[in-house]
Structure formats: C-alpha cells, structure tokens
C-alpha cells in the first residue's frame, strides 16, 4: 500500500478539460497519483491517453486546457514552470529511434542525454552502469553500436536514458510495442523492478491490457472520458460474483446458443472468447453454479468442458467498454 499522505501526492488532476478549436478532446477528468505508484492508462486510439500525458509533460499550451493540474506540486499551466517540471520527469517514447542514436553505444547514448541535464560524464556513466545492471543489459553490449542490440535490449536502454537524471515521474509510451510477444512480460517485469528499486512513479500509456499486471492503478479512458480509475483487483471484483466466471466449451456454438444461455435469469453477462468457448458471469455463482449447468443441459446444449476462473483485466476492460457503448446507444 502506497503512502497517500498529501506530501506524497505526485500528480494531481482535477476537472481537466482539453479543447482544440471548438472540439473538446478531454472531458472533466480527475485523478490523483502518489509517490511510487505505477499507473496504467488504457484505451483505444482516440481515447485521450496521449492528450492527458501531453498536458502533464508541458506539451499543450494552457490556452487549450482548463482545470487544476500539478506535477510534483508544480502546475504546467504557467509557462515559467515548464523547465522545472521537465527537470523532474522522464519520458520514454514509443519508438526508440526518437531518443536513441543507433550508431553509438549504449554508454555514449547515455553520456549525450545526460549532458542535456548538466550531469557530468563520470556521474552519468556510474548511474548508467547501475541502471544497465538492474535492467539486465549484457555488459558486453555496453560499448557496442546500439543497432546490434535486440529489440528488447534497445527498449531497456531507452528506459535507462529516461531515468538518467533520476526523475520523480517516468512516462512510458507503449513500452511493449515492437517487442516480441514472448518478451512483453520481460519488459513489464523490468518496469516493476525499476519501480521497486528506485521508487519512481510511472505512467504506462498503452493498448497492451497485459500491462495491468504490474500497475497499482488502472485508468480506463474512452472518447476523452475517464470511465474508471482504481486498482485492477477492485475493478475486477466489481463484476458479478466478485469477478468469478464459468468458462464453457460448447459443441457447435453459435449465436442462437449464446442467446439461449443469456436468457438464464441470473446471467449477468456472456462473452464469446473462442470458436466454441464462452465465459459466463452469473449472480451468486457459488449458489447458482449447478443451476446454470442444469439449465444449459435442459436446453439440449452439449457441454464439452467447463471450468471456473477469475476474470482478468482484459475481460473487465472489454465488459466496461461494452457497457458504456450500450448505455450511449440507449441514450440516442
């Protein structure tokens, strides 16, 4: 549990609205982030993730936004504060080529970027070596051209550069993009490791819902609105039966069968997750599990296999977005 005393409040956003010309991009967004937390900002393209981060990192002029915003107790609303904020934050872009020189070695890359913060070479190299060790960047690559490193190693060098001036807050734009699928979890684990070792507050801006695994809190955004901001556990527990579900493999599964199962009186939601697989949420699963199975069998639906599980963040995200879409459809 992070210490939520006022002195540990790192980012404060209250009633943030962002406008470009007459179009409203962000609509009344509020959240608070405390020292050492990892925050995941999730949403499809156009949800507003990047726009919010651009406000926090002084990239959008005050004339385009209103509300209360502070980063390390400094507001980006005043132009004279921008340099103070930028000294206290780090940024790792989605594409490493935006902050890396591929023909130079990792250590020389660090030296160049450290000089932008007035960090002397010897101190920069010491910090870099410590970060490289935490990030498991092989020592025999430190003096070789960066272009010879793997995609995952380049990503980790980019992280080290974002941390070279020991920022209070690190912003990471799609940190798992461009990395082999089997290496995504490695990158996420390195972020958690850095967070624990350095105590750095982190924002992960991503489409990758698996990133929720390392987040203390997750923000779900849709069309400029903040739908949820809480721990993944609390969000999942808000589903029917505290997030418990029944997974069925059904013979010859089709929409007609799904509709019939959805008509079970205590069914709260149903999702097709495979060719013949569905996940069903019902009210009071412990009490009604056997009744659901009986209902399915009595409707001549053949169950090939079944199991019980807890919903993951991906399923919660999908259901929450679906709920919002259905709500908007009814309002039209």
VOPAGU-2260 file (C-alpha; in pm, 1 decimal, decimal comma):
REM VOPAGU-2260
SITE   aa  ch    i         X         Y         Z
SITE  UNK   A    0       0,0       0,0       0,0
SITE  UNK   A    1     143,9     332,4    -108,9
SITE  UNK   A    2     156,5     617,5     143,4
SITE  UNK   A    3    -126,3     852,7      49,0
SITE  UNK   A    4     -34,2    1146,2     267,7
SITE  UNK   A    5     -61,8    1486,7      91,0
SITE  UNK   A    6     317,1    1523,3      87,5
SITE  UNK   A    7     341,4    1210,0    -130,8
SITE  UNK   A    8      94,9    1340,1    -391,4
SITE  UNK   A    9     297,2    1348,9    -714,7
SITE  UNK   A   10      33,6    1417,3    -981,1
SITE  UNK   A   11    -299,0    1587,0    -918,6
SITE  UNK   A   12    -555,0    1626,3   -1196,8
SITE  UNK   A   13    -892,9    1780,6   -1119,9
SITE  UNK   A   14   -1169,0    1857,7   -1370,2
SITE  UNK   A   15    -927,9    1860,0   -1664,5
SITE  UNK   A   16   -1080,8    1961,5   -1996,2
SITE  UNK   A   17    -886,7    1999,4   -2320,8
SITE  UNK   A   18   -1010,3    2186,1   -2626,6
SITE  UNK   A   19    -870,3    2232,3   -2975,8
SITE  UNK   A   20   -1064,8    2496,7   -3164,4
SITE  UNK   A   21   -1425,0    2410,2   -3078,6
SITE  UNK   A   22   -1369,8    2037,8   -3026,6
SITE  UNK   A   23   -1349,8    1901,5   -2671,8
SITE  UNK   A   24   -1085,1    1627,5   -2650,3
SITE  UNK   A   25   -1081,6    1561,5   -2273,3
SITE  UNK   A   26   -1399,6    1584,8   -2066,4
SITE  UNK   A   27   -1381,3    1653,4   -1689,5
SITE  UNK   A   28   -1105,2    1407,0   -1596,6
SITE  UNK   A   29    -986,2    1383,9   -1233,7
SITE  UNK   A   30    -736,7    1152,7   -1062,3
SITE  UNK   A   31    -453,3    1156,2    -809,5
SITE  UNK   A   32    -122,9     969,3    -819,6
SITE  UNK   A   33     108,0     912,2    -523,1
SITE  UNK   A   34     481,4     856,5    -495,0
SITE  UNK   A   35     593,5     515,9    -616,7
SITE  UNK   A   36     269,5     416,3    -789,1
SITE  UNK   A   37     259,1     259,4   -1134,8
SITE  UNK   A   38     -39,5     392,1   -1329,4
SITE  UNK   A   39    -168,2     230,9   -1647,9
SITE  UNK   A   40    -362,0     446,8   -1895,0
SITE  UNK   A   41    -570,9     217,4   -2113,8
SITE  UNK   A   42    -796,3     288,5   -2407,2
SITE  UNK   A   43    -820,6     252,0   -2783,9
SITE  UNK   A   44    -677,8     516,1   -3018,6
SITE  UNK   A   45    -855,3     846,4   -2963,2
SITE  UNK   A   46    -945,3     768,0   -2601,7
SITE  UNK   A   47    -743,0    1062,6   -2473,1
SITE  UNK   A   48    -442,2     889,9   -2313,9
SITE  UNK   A   49    -175,7    1080,2   -2504,0
SITE  UNK   A   50    -355,0    1413,9   -2470,4
SITE  UNK   A   51    -359,7    1386,3   -2090,1
SITE  UNK   A   52      10,0    1297,6   -2084,5
SITE  UNK   A   53      86,6    1591,6   -2314,4
SITE  UNK   A   54     -75,2    1822,7   -2058,0
SITE  UNK   A   55     127,0    1667,6   -1774,7
SITE  UNK   A   56     451,1    1697,8   -1972,9
SITE  UNK   A   57     401,1    2063,8   -2071,3
SITE  UNK   A   58     336,2    1989,5   -2440,0
SITE  UNK   A   59      -4,2    2160,8   -2459,1
SITE  UNK   A   60     -37,7    2534,3   -2400,8
SITE  UNK   A   61    -263,9    2648,2   -2118,5
SITE  UNK   A   62    -499,0    2821,7   -2361,6
SITE  UNK   A   63    -609,7    2474,7   -2477,5
SITE  UNK   A   64    -697,6    2334,4   -2136,5
SITE  UNK   A   65    -860,6    2420,3   -1806,9
SITE  UNK   A   66    -878,5    2259,2   -1464,9
SITE  UNK   A   67    -634,1    2202,6   -1181,2
SITE  UNK   A   68    -316,4    2014,6   -1277,4
SITE  UNK   A   69       3,5    1976,5   -1076,9
SITE  UNK   A   70     307,4    1758,1   -1142,9
SITE  UNK   A   71     544,9    1730,1    -843,6
SITE  UNK   A   72     344,7    2018,0    -688,4
SITE  UNK   A   73     412,6    2243,9    -988,8
SITE  UNK   A   74     146,4    2345,7   -1239,6
SITE  UNK   A   75     220,0    2318,9   -1613,4
SITE  UNK   A   76     -34,8    2597,5   -1656,6
SITE  UNK   A   77     239,1    2857,1   -1613,0
SITE  UNK   A   78     497,8    2867,4   -1890,3
SITE  UNK   A   79     777,2    2965,3   -1649,9
SITE  UNK   A   80     719,7    2635,3   -1465,4
SITE  UNK   A   81     778,7    2414,3   -1768,3
SITE  UNK   A   82    1154,6    2380,2   -1722,3
SITE  UNK   A   83    1106,9    2297,6   -1352,1
SITE  UNK   A   84     864,6    2017,1   -1437,5
SITE  UNK   A   85    1078,3    1883,5   -1722,4
SITE  UNK   A   86    1375,1    1854,3   -1484,3
SITE  UNK   A   87    1166,5    1626,2   -1261,3
SITE  UNK   A   88    1014,1    1396,1   -1521,4
SITE  UNK   A   89    1144,4    1137,6   -1766,6
SITE  UNK   A   90     992,7    1025,3   -2094,8
SITE  UNK   A   91    1040,6     703,9   -2291,8
SITE  UNK   A   92     884,9     734,2   -2640,1
SITE  UNK   A   93     712,3     450,7   -2822,2
SITE  UNK   A   94     979,5     445,2   -3092,0
SITE  UNK   A   95    1334,9     415,5   -2958,7
SITE  UNK   A   96    1474,7     588,9   -3266,9
SITE  UNK   A   97    1325,9     910,6   -3127,4
SITE  UNK   A   98    1563,8     912,4   -2829,7
SITE  UNK   A   99    1848,1     679,4   -2930,1
SITE  UNK   A  100    2148,0     710,2   -3161,2
SITE  UNK   A  101    2173,0     367,4   -3322,0
SITE  UNK   A  102    2532,1     404,2   -3445,3
SITE  UNK   A  103    2659,1     484,6   -3095,0
SITE  UNK   A  104    2697,8     256,9   -2795,7
SITE  UNK   A  105    2453,1     247,2   -2502,4
SITE  UNK   A  106    2704,4     422,8   -2276,8
SITE  UNK   A  107    2771,1     701,4   -2528,3
SITE  UNK   A  108    2395,5     744,3   -2574,5
SITE  UNK   A  109    2359,8     791,5   -2201,2
SITE  UNK   A  110    2650,7    1035,9   -2191,5
SITE  UNK   A  111    2490,2    1252,3   -2461,5
SITE  UNK   A  112    2149,3    1266,1   -2298,2
SITE  UNK   A  113    2293,8    1318,8   -1950,1
SITE  UNK   A  114    2477,7    1627,0   -2076,6
SITE  UNK   A  115    2137,1    1783,3   -2152,6
SITE  UNK   A  116    2072,5    1780,1   -1777,7
SITE  UNK   A  117    2415,6    1908,9   -1684,6
SITE  UNK   A  118    2523,4    1570,9   -1547,6
SITE  UNK   A  119    2898,9    1520,4   -1566,4
SITE  UNK   A  120    3031,8    1227,1   -1768,2
SITE  UNK   A  121    3172,5    1024,1   -1476,0
SITE  UNK   A  122    2849,7    1054,8   -1276,9
SITE  UNK   A  123    2637,4     976,5   -1583,4
SITE  UNK   A  124    2833,2     659,9   -1659,3
SITE  UNK   A  125    2807,5     546,2   -1296,7
SITE  UNK   A  126    2429,0     594,3   -1298,8
SITE  UNK   A  127    2407,1     422,2   -1638,3
SITE  UNK   A  128    2602,2     116,6   -1524,0
SITE  UNK   A  129    2374,3      81,7   -1220,6
SITE  UNK   A  130    2062,1     107,6   -1438,1
SITE  UNK   A  131    2201,9    -132,3   -1701,1
SITE  UNK   A  132    2262,1    -389,9   -1427,2
SITE  UNK   A  133    1908,9    -355,3   -1290,8
SITE  UNK   A  134    1775,5    -389,6   -1646,1
SITE  UNK   A  135    1996,9    -691,5   -1724,6
SITE  UNK   A  136    2152,3    -527,0   -2029,6
SITE  UNK   A  137    2451,9    -754,2   -2108,0
SITE  UNK   A  138    2778,6    -585,5   -2012,5
SITE  UNK   A  139    2947,6    -695,1   -2334,1
SITE  UNK   A  140    2699,2    -477,0   -2529,1
SITE  UNK   A  141    2757,7    -152,7   -2338,6
SITE  UNK   A  142    3033,3     -33,2   -2573,8
SITE  UNK   A  143    2897,5    -177,4   -2899,0
SITE  UNK   A  144    2680,6       8,5   -3151,9
SITE  UNK   A  145    2321,0      15,6   -3032,8
SITE  UNK   A  146    2195,9    -112,1   -3369,5
SITE  UNK   A  147    2345,0    -452,9   -3285,6
SITE  UNK   A  148    2123,0    -496,4   -2977,9
SITE  UNK   A  149    1793,0    -684,9   -2978,3
SITE  UNK   A  150    1460,7    -500,4   -2975,2
SITE  UNK   A  151    1413,4    -574,0   -2605,3
SITE  UNK   A  152    1763,5    -450,7   -2521,5
SITE  UNK   A  153    1708,3    -127,8   -2715,8
SITE  UNK   A  154    1384,5     -76,8   -2521,8
SITE  UNK   A  155    1569,6    -119,8   -2192,5
SITE  UNK   A  156    1845,1     125,1   -2294,9
SITE  UNK   A  157    1567,9     373,2   -2376,3
SITE  UNK   A  158    1427,3     322,2   -2025,2
SITE  UNK   A  159    1771,2     380,8   -1872,6
SITE  UNK   A  160    1803,2     709,3   -2063,9
SITE  UNK   A  161    1460,4     818,2   -1938,2
SITE  UNK   A  162    1585,3     760,3   -1582,9
SITE  UNK   A  163    1937,4     903,5   -1612,6
SITE  UNK   A  164    1851,8    1226,7   -1428,0
SITE  UNK   A  165    1663,6    1035,7   -1155,2
SITE  UNK   A  166    1317,5    1180,8   -1232,4
SITE  UNK   A  167    1031,3    1171,6    -984,1
SITE  UNK   A  168     791,6    1060,9   -1259,4
SITE  UNK   A  169     862,1     847,6   -1566,6
SITE  UNK   A  170     620,0     844,4   -1861,7
SITE  UNK   A  171     639,4     540,4   -2090,7
SITE  UNK   A  172     459,3     545,6   -2424,6
SITE  UNK   A  173     368,0     191,0   -2537,1
SITE  UNK   A  174     670,0      25,1   -2369,4
SITE  UNK   A  175     586,8    -321,4   -2505,8
SITE  UNK   A  176     536,5    -213,7   -2868,2
SITE  UNK   A  177     796,0    -351,5   -3109,8
SITE  UNK   A  178     897,8    -627,9   -2868,9
SITE  UNK   A  179     840,1    -997,6   -2944,0
SITE  UNK   A  180     520,7   -1123,2   -2780,5
SITE  UNK   A  181     714,9   -1356,8   -2552,3
SITE  UNK   A  182     932,3   -1064,3   -2436,0
SITE  UNK   A  183     646,1    -831,3   -2337,7
SITE  UNK   A  184     630,3    -972,9   -1986,4
SITE  UNK   A  185    1006,2    -926,5   -1950,1
SITE  UNK   A  186     970,2    -553,6   -2022,9
SITE  UNK   A  187     682,0    -523,0   -1775,2
SITE  UNK   A  188     880,9    -709,0   -1509,8
SITE  UNK   A  189    1177,2    -475,1   -1563,1
SITE  UNK   A  190     946,9    -177,1   -1509,8
SITE  UNK   A  191     825,6    -327,0   -1183,0
SITE  UNK   A  192    1184,1    -397,2   -1081,5
SITE  UNK   A  193    1285,9     -36,5   -1152,9
SITE  UNK   A  194     983,9      89,5    -962,0
SITE  UNK   A  195    1075,8    -116,3    -654,3
SITE  UNK   A  196    1446,4     -34,0    -664,5
SITE  UNK   A  197    1416,8     337,8    -738,5
SITE  UNK   A  198    1070,3     427,7    -607,3
SITE  UNK   A  199     997,4     609,5    -934,4
SITE  UNK   A  200     634,4     693,8   -1005,3
SITE  UNK   A  201     543,6     560,8   -1351,5
SITE  UNK   A  202     276,3     619,9   -1612,5
SITE  UNK   A  203     235,4     346,2   -1873,3
SITE  UNK   A  204      39,2     468,7   -2177,2
SITE  UNK   A  205     -62,6     157,4   -2367,7
SITE  UNK   A  206    -304,9     -54,8   -2568,8
SITE  UNK   A  207    -147,9    -364,0   -2410,5
SITE  UNK   A  208    -400,3    -473,6   -2147,7
SITE  UNK   A  209    -149,7    -721,0   -2001,9
SITE  UNK   A  210      38,6    -419,4   -1862,6
SITE  UNK   A  211    -225,9    -405,6   -1588,9
SITE  UNK   A  212     -36,5    -693,3   -1426,8
SITE  UNK   A  213     227,2    -450,1   -1294,3
SITE  UNK   A  214       2,4    -150,0   -1229,1
SITE  UNK   A  215    -106,1     -25,3    -888,9
SITE  UNK   A  216    -394,7     159,2   -1051,7
SITE  UNK   A  217    -552,2     149,2   -1394,0
SITE  UNK   A  218    -729,5     430,8   -1576,6
SITE  UNK   A  219    -980,1     333,2   -1845,0
SITE  UNK   A  220   -1046,0     608,1   -2097,6
SITE  UNK   A  221   -1298,1     628,0   -2376,9
SITE  UNK   A  222   -1359,6     924,9   -2606,9
SITE  UNK   A  223   -1196,1    1168,3   -2367,1
SITE  UNK   A  224   -1380,4    1048,1   -2057,4
SITE  UNK   A  225   -1229,6     866,2   -1760,0
SITE  UNK   A  226   -1456,7     566,9   -1702,7
SITE  UNK   A  227   -1263,7     410,3   -1414,0
SITE  UNK   A  228    -956,5     476,3   -1200,4
SITE  UNK   A  229    -878,2     212,1    -940,5
SITE  UNK   A  230    -671,0     -96,1    -867,1
SITE  UNK   A  231    -715,1    -382,5   -1116,3
SITE  UNK   A  232    -828,2    -603,9    -825,9
SITE  UNK   A  233   -1107,5    -367,9    -718,1
SITE  UNK   A  234   -1228,5    -321,4   -1073,9
SITE  UNK   A  235   -1242,7    -694,8   -1141,0
SITE  UNK   A  236   -1410,1    -756,6    -803,1
SITE  UNK   A  237   -1687,9    -515,0    -901,4
SITE  UNK   A  238   -1810,8    -767,9   -1159,1
SITE  UNK   A  239   -2082,7   -1019,8   -1076,8
SITE  UNK   A  240   -1977,5   -1274,6    -812,9
SITE  UNK   A  241   -1661,6   -1071,7    -738,5
SITE  UNK   A  242   -1529,8   -1141,6   -1086,6
SITE  UNK   A  243   -1574,8   -1519,5   -1077,2
SITE  UNK   A  244   -1686,4   -1671,4   -1405,5
SITE  UNK   A  245   -1770,0   -2005,8   -1563,8
SITE  UNK   A  246   -1590,9   -2098,9   -1885,1
SITE  UNK   A  247   -1770,6   -2345,5   -2113,4
SITE  UNK   A  248   -1662,4   -2521,3   -2430,0
SITE  UNK   A  249   -1986,6   -2584,4   -2620,4
SITE  UNK   A  250   -2040,8   -2818,9   -2914,3
SITE  UNK   A  251   -2140,6   -2630,8   -3232,7
SITE  UNK   A  252   -2152,3   -2298,7   -3051,8
SITE  UNK   A  253   -2344,5   -2030,3   -3241,5
SITE  UNK   A  254   -2531,2   -1705,6   -3169,8
SITE  UNK   A  255   -2856,6   -1894,2   -3111,2
SITE  UNK   A  256   -2697,7   -2095,8   -2829,6
SITE  UNK   A  257   -2535,0   -1787,2   -2680,8
SITE  UNK   A  258   -2871,9   -1608,7   -2682,8
SITE  UNK   A  259   -3036,8   -1903,6   -2508,8
SITE  UNK   A  260   -2772,8   -1913,8   -2231,4
SITE  UNK   A  261   -2802,7   -1536,7   -2191,5
SITE  UNK   A  262   -3171,9   -1590,4   -2115,4
SITE  UNK   A  263   -3081,5   -1775,6   -1796,6
SITE  UNK   A  264   -3249,9   -1549,3   -1536,4
SITE  UNK   A  265   -2935,2   -1492,5   -1327,7
SITE  UNK   A  266   -2695,6   -1440,5   -1620,4
SITE  UNK   A  267   -2522,7   -1103,1   -1587,2
SITE  UNK   A  268   -2302,9   -1121,7   -1894,7
SITE  UNK   A  269   -2167,7   -1362,3   -2152,2
SITE  UNK   A  270   -1866,3   -1328,8   -2382,4
SITE  UNK   A  271   -1750,1   -1546,6   -2667,9
SITE  UNK   A  272   -1375,9   -1597,1   -2621,8
SITE  UNK   A  273   -1305,2   -1869,9   -2877,1
SITE  UNK   A  274   -1459,8   -2069,7   -3158,9
SITE  UNK   A  275   -1652,0   -2288,9   -2914,4
SITE  UNK   A  276   -1574,6   -2111,9   -2586,1
SITE  UNK   A  277   -1781,7   -1872,2   -2378,6
SITE  UNK   A  278   -1732,8   -1707,3   -2039,5
SITE  UNK   A  279   -2045,5   -1656,5   -1831,3
SITE  UNK   A  280   -2095,9   -1424,6   -1534,3
SITE  UNK   A  281   -2392,6   -1504,4   -1311,1
SITE  UNK   A  282   -2531,0   -1370,2    -986,9
SITE  UNK   A  283   -2406,5   -1554,7    -674,3
SITE  UNK   A  284   -2200,5   -1808,9    -864,7
SITE  UNK   A  285   -2137,7   -2030,4    -560,0
SITE  UNK   A  286   -2508,1   -2073,6    -504,9
SITE  UNK   A  287   -2625,5   -2092,0    -866,8
SITE  UNK   A  288   -2342,2   -2273,4   -1046,9
SITE  UNK   A  289   -2519,6   -2610,1   -1058,9
SITE  UNK   A  290   -2848,2   -2445,9   -1162,3
SITE  UNK   A  291   -2677,0   -2284,0   -1460,4
SITE  UNK   A  292   -2535,6   -2618,6   -1574,9
SITE  UNK   A  293   -2876,7   -2780,9   -1535,6
SITE  UNK   A  294   -3037,0   -2500,8   -1739,3
SITE  UNK   A  295   -2786,4   -2547,9   -2022,5
SITE  UNK   A  296   -2832,2   -2926,0   -2032,1
SITE  UNK   A  297   -3213,0   -2897,1   -2019,9
SITE  UNK   A  298   -3193,1   -2675,6   -2329,9
SITE  UNK   A  299   -3017,0   -2953,9   -2522,6
SITE  UNK   A  300   -2688,0   -2766,5   -2533,4
SITE  UNK   A  301   -2391,3   -3003,0   -2520,3
SITE  UNK   A  302   -2110,7   -2904,4   -2283,9
SITE  UNK   A  303   -1771,3   -3042,3   -2390,9
SITE  UNK   A  304   -1582,6   -2899,7   -2092,8
SITE  UNK   A  305   -1621,4   -2638,9   -1821,6
SITE  UNK   A  306   -1413,3   -2466,5   -1557,2
SITE  UNK   A  307   -1430,2   -2184,3   -1306,3
SITE  UNK   A  308   -1194,6   -1890,6   -1310,6
SITE  UNK   A  309   -1144,8   -1527,4   -1207,9
SITE  UNK   A  310   -1178,1   -1262,1   -1476,9
SITE  UNK   A  311    -858,9   -1085,9   -1582,1
SITE  UNK   A  312    -823,0    -715,3   -1653,8
SITE  UNK   A  313    -867,6    -773,4   -2027,3
SITE  UNK   A  314   -1213,0    -917,9   -1968,2
SITE  UNK   A  315   -1305,9    -636,0   -1729,4
SITE  UNK   A  316   -1191,5    -375,4   -1983,0
SITE  UNK   A  317   -1395,8    -533,4   -2261,3
SITE  UNK   A  318   -1708,4    -556,1   -2046,3
SITE  UNK   A  319   -1671,8    -199,7   -1918,8
SITE  UNK   A  320   -1633,9     -58,1   -2271,3
SITE  UNK   A  321   -1927,5    -269,7   -2388,8
SITE  UNK   A  322   -2138,2    -135,8   -2101,0
SITE  UNK   A  323   -2055,9     222,6   -2197,1
SITE  UNK   A  324   -2136,5     159,8   -2563,8
SITE  UNK   A  325   -2474,8       6,0   -2474,1
SITE  UNK   A  326   -2550,8     298,3   -2243,4
SITE  UNK   A  327   -2476,1     550,9   -2517,4
SITE  UNK   A  328   -2681,4     352,5   -2769,6
SITE  UNK   A  329   -2986,7     365,3   -2539,1
SITE  UNK   A  330   -2944,1     739,8   -2490,9
SITE  UNK   A  331   -2954,6     808,1   -2865,0
